[in-house]
Amino acid sequence: MTDGIASMDMNDDILVVQTTLPGGMNQSEVGDWCNHAIQIGIAACIQVGRIESLYQWDGESRSSPEWSIQIKTSVASKPRVLTWLQDNHPYEVPEIIWWKAHAEEKYRDWIHEGFLK
């Protein structure tokens, strides 16, 4: 045990998926979009926050408000999450990035248990 956290192996991973939604969506619309992901069982937890994005589009530098969406799920759920995002995303070219992350044992177990029902 190091600093109160037991050593973790690959089975301890969770998946974090990040995307953005248009800033023109209101909080209720974003909440409905996120709640749908939770209700259909592809997300255990979703964090939402307003951000300002700077990017290149059609050869121009742009800036726009967006919603940052961070989804926590099981590694095994990755194909379902990515398919759902591609099918339900309002952007022509959505940001969909993901990575495996280690999580504290109780949090990791909570995420994994949610997908065993």
N, C-alpha and C positions, 0 to 999 in steps of 0.2 A: 504494500500500500504506500502511495506517495502523496503527501499533502491531503490525506483523507479520501483520495479517490483510488479505487482498485485499478490495477492494470487492465486494459481492455484489449480484446482481440477483434478480428474482423466481424464477428457476429454481433458486436456491440455497436455497429454503425447504424446511423439513421440517414435518411436522405433529405437534403435541403434543396428546394427548387425555388428559384427566384424568377419573377417576371414583373412587368409593369402594366398598368392599365391607364387609359387616358385620363388626364386631369379634369376633363369636362364631365366625367361621371361623378354623380354626387355620392355622398357617403352611404346612402341607403342602397343605391345601385351596386356599389362596390361590396357592401355587406351581403347583399343577396347573391352576388356572383361567388363570393368566398363561402358563404353558408351552403350553397349548392354543392361545392366541392367536398365540404365536410359531410353533408347529408348522404352523398352517394358513396362515401367511404374511401375517398382517395387522399384525404388529408386528415391528420390528427389535430393539427394546430396551424393557423395562418396568422401571420403578423402583417398589419397594414399600416402604412404611413405615407404622408404627402412628401413629395420630393420635387426638385427641379432638375430636369435632364438636359444636358447639352450634347448634341450629336450632329453628324453629317447626314443629310437626306437630299437626294436629287442634286448633289453637287454643292449644296449650301449648308453653312453652319446654322444650326437652329437651337432654340431653347424653348422648353415647354414644361408646364406643370404636369406631373403624373402621380399615380399611386404606386408605391413600391409594395409588392406582394411577396412574402416569403413563406413558403409552404414547408411544413415538417411532416414527413411521412416515412414509411418503411422502405428499405431498399427494394424489396420485392414488388412494391407498388409502382415503381418507376415507369414501366410501359403504360399502365393505365393513366397515370398522372400526365405524362407527356402527350398521349393521344387526346385526353380530355382538353388539355390546354390548347393544342393545335386546332381542335374542333370548335372550341368555345371562346377563342380569343378575338377581340375586336380589331386588333392591328393586322395590317397586311403582312408585316414582318415582325412578329412578336419577339421580345427578348425572352428566351426560355433557356436558363442555364441551371446547372445542378452540380452538386458535389456531395460526397459522403462525409459525414461528420461523426466524431465520437460524441457521446452524450453521457451524462451522469446516469448511473445504473437505474435509478427509480424513474427518471424521465424517459430513458430509452425503453424500459419495460412498459411504461404507460403507452408509448407510441405503438410498440409492437403488439400489445394486448388488444388495442383497438382494431387491429386487422385480423384477429383470430376469431372474431365473433361469427 
